[in-house]
Amino acid sequence: MPHCPFCSSDKVYRLLDTLRCKRCKNIWKEGGDSSAVSGPAVPDTSLRIRKRTEPLEKRMAKKLDECLTRCSGKFCITTIAWQASDISEELFRRYIRQCVKNRTLAETKDSYGRTWYSRHGTKSKK
């Protein structure tokens, strides 16, 4: 059985002289003629594989720097709105705990019990 030319899935079935993909819902004719290929119905973006050029460690370091610059050098995970991205919030929390353990980040608690993170040796404005 052939593979889908759009998503390379092997879940392809025949129906009325055409080939159809169960994964991306594309329809095309047998023979590999590109003019016989119909456009995708509604592509499912969650199935797309995105290639990342940077390693995970570098992406998390960039996210940490972004949080620090956005919040004037001192941030709290519970007070910032987490935006969905390729890094999950739990993975980022683990990275922050590792940075605190390695002493690249300072961890302080305020009177409300919130944990604030900042770089060692930097003073933040209140």
Buried (B, 14 or more C-beta within 10 A) or exposed (E): EEEBBBBEBEEBEEEEEEBBBEBBBBBBEEEEEEEEBEEBEEBEEEEEEEEEEEEEEEBBBEBBEEBBEEBEBBBBBEEEEEEEEEBEEEEBEEBBEEBBEEEEBBEEEEEEEEEBBBBEEEEBEE
